[in-house]
């Protein structure tokens, strides 16, 4: 199964500036886990680089990702260009 999601990261702006990017990565994992109904989620390095692109404080307002679920239930998350 393959799906494309636009994940809003505006809620991450409500936390202190020094923990925004790590919180955004955790939020992406929660979002994909909820929508794809999966426990094991692998985030690609391109998604991580996009979130951390402007540092720990300036998270992008939204991110477009592609989630691919394997037969064994593992979800791979990659960046959509």
Secondary structure, 3 states (H helix, E strand, C coil): CEEEEEEECHHHHHCCHHHHHHHHHHHHHHHHHHHHCCCCEEECHHHHHHHCCCCCCCCCCEEEEEEEECCCCCEEEEECC
